[in-house]
Amino acid sequence: MLGQGKNRKTANTRVDTIIGQQTRIEGDIHFSGGLLVDGRIKGGVIAEAGSSSVLTVSEHGNIEGDVRVPTVILNGTVTGDVHSDERIELAAKARVDGDVYYKLIEMAMGAAVNGGLVHRAEPDASVLAFDREAADSGKLPE
């Protein structure tokens, strides 16, 4: 299975739902857990908010729509933006026609991204913290 090498540490690839190679789905898919796509999806693929869901797209899999999943393991094609809050792994036959938003990325030789790569760093707590009284008085912290 994709993402399982001898000495490789990858995301948990437990599969709860499979979309088979002979299956075509039109419409958005909302899921939690592990989703394996061997078929075609025309619509968005969205993981439940706050989940640790994993989307695996095999070399036969094809998604036409945006993807919003914490962990993405891709060896097929996505035509749309890919938003990954945790990790994205682009295998050798992966192709993304859209922007990729990631925290961690692994990209094999042969993978293609026809769009932008946008790194999402963890927000710095010092940037988020501010003195409410100073803000209300118009004085900014030093």
C-alpha positions as CSV (number, residue, x, y, z in Angstrom):
1,M,0.0,0.0,0.0
2,L,1.1,3.6,-0.7
3,G,3.1,5.1,2.1
4,Q,4.2,1.9,3.7
5,G,7.9,1.2,3.2
6,K,10.2,-1.0,5.1
7,N,11.9,1.6,7.3
8,R,9.6,4.6,6.7
9,K,7.7,6.4,9.4
10,T,4.5,7.7,7.9
11,A,1.2,8.9,9.1
12,N,-1.2,6.3,10.5
13,T,-2.7,4.9,7.3
14,R,-5.7,3.1,8.8
15,V,-8.4,2.9,6.2
16,D,-12.1,3.2,7.3
17,T,-13.6,4.0,3.9
18,I,-12.5,3.0,0.3
19,I,-13.7,4.6,-2.9
20,G,-12.9,1.8,-5.4
21,Q,-11.3,2.2,-8.8
22,Q,-14.6,1.7,-10.7
23,T,-16.4,4.3,-8.5
24,R,-17.1,7.9,-9.5
25,I,-18.6,10.3,-6.9
26,E,-20.0,13.7,-7.7
27,G,-20.4,16.0,-4.7
28,D,-18.5,16.9,-1.6
29,I,-17.3,14.2,0.8
30,H,-17.1,14.9,4.5
31,F,-15.3,12.2,6.5
32,S,-13.3,11.3,9.6
33,G,-10.7,8.5,10.1
34,G,-9.0,7.1,7.0
35,L,-10.2,7.5,3.5
36,L,-8.6,5.7,0.5
37,V,-9.4,7.0,-3.0
38,D,-8.8,4.6,-5.9
39,G,-11.6,6.1,-8.0
40,R,-12.8,9.5,-9.1
41,I,-14.3,12.3,-7.0
42,K,-15.8,15.5,-8.6
43,G,-16.2,17.7,-5.5
44,G,-14.4,18.7,-2.4
45,V,-12.9,16.3,0.2
46,I,-13.2,17.6,3.7
47,A,-12.2,16.1,7.0
48,E,-14.1,16.6,10.2
49,A,-12.8,19.7,12.0
50,G,-10.3,18.9,14.7
51,S,-9.9,15.3,13.6
52,S,-6.6,13.5,12.8
53,S,-8.0,12.2,9.5
54,V,-5.9,10.8,6.7
55,L,-6.6,10.9,3.0
56,T,-4.7,8.5,0.8
57,V,-5.1,8.9,-3.0
58,S,-3.6,6.0,-5.0
59,E,-2.0,6.4,-8.4
60,H,-5.4,5.6,-9.9
61,G,-7.2,8.1,-7.7
62,N,-8.4,11.5,-9.1
63,I,-10.0,14.4,-7.2
64,E,-11.5,17.4,-9.0
65,G,-12.1,19.8,-6.1
66,D,-10.4,21.3,-3.1
67,V,-9.0,19.0,-0.4
68,R,-9.0,20.0,3.3
69,V,-7.6,17.2,5.4
70,P,-4.9,17.2,8.2
71,T,-2.8,14.5,6.6
72,V,-2.7,13.8,2.9
73,I,-0.8,10.9,1.2
74,L,-1.0,11.5,-2.6
75,N,0.1,9.4,-5.5
76,G,-2.8,10.3,-7.8
77,T,-4.1,13.6,-9.2
78,V,-5.8,16.5,-7.5
79,T,-7.2,19.4,-9.6
80,G,-7.8,22.0,-6.9
81,D,-6.1,23.4,-3.8
82,V,-4.8,21.0,-1.1
83,H,-5.0,22.3,2.5
84,S,-3.1,20.1,5.0
85,D,-2.9,21.3,8.6
86,E,-0.4,18.5,9.5
87,R,1.5,16.8,6.7
88,I,1.4,16.1,3.0
89,E,3.3,13.3,1.3
90,L,3.6,13.6,-2.5
91,A,4.7,10.3,-3.9
92,A,6.4,9.8,-7.3
93,K,3.2,9.8,-9.4
94,A,1.5,12.6,-7.5
95,R,0.1,15.6,-9.4
96,V,-1.5,18.7,-8.0
97,D,-3.0,21.3,-10.3
98,G,-3.6,24.0,-7.7
99,D,-1.9,25.5,-4.6
100,V,-0.7,23.3,-1.7
101,Y,-0.9,24.7,1.8
102,Y,1.1,22.6,4.2
103,K,2.8,22.5,7.6
104,L,5.2,19.6,6.7
105,I,5.8,18.3,3.2
106,E,7.6,15.4,1.7
107,M,7.9,15.3,-2.0
108,A,9.4,12.4,-4.0
109,M,11.2,12.8,-7.3
110,G,8.6,12.8,-10.1
111,A,5.8,14.5,-8.1
112,A,4.5,17.6,-9.7
113,V,2.8,20.7,-8.3
114,N,1.4,23.1,-10.8
115,G,0.6,25.9,-8.4
116,G,2.1,27.5,-5.3
117,L,3.5,25.9,-2.2
118,V,2.5,27.8,0.9
119,H,4.0,26.9,4.2
120,R,1.8,27.3,7.3
121,A,4.0,27.8,10.3
122,E,2.6,27.5,13.8
123,P,1.5,30.9,15.0
124,D,4.0,32.5,17.3
125,A,2.4,32.9,20.8
126,S,4.3,36.2,21.3
127,V,2.6,37.6,18.2
128,L,-0.8,36.5,19.4
129,A,-0.4,37.8,23.0
130,F,-1.0,41.5,23.6
131,D,-1.9,43.7,26.5
132,R,-5.6,44.5,26.1
133,E,-5.3,47.7,28.2
134,A,-2.4,49.0,26.1
135,A,-4.4,48.2,23.0
136,D,-7.4,50.1,24.3
137,S,-5.3,53.1,25.3
138,G,-3.6,53.2,21.9
139,K,-0.2,52.3,23.3
140,L,1.5,49.3,21.7
141,P,3.7,46.9,23.8
142,E,7.5,47.4,23.3
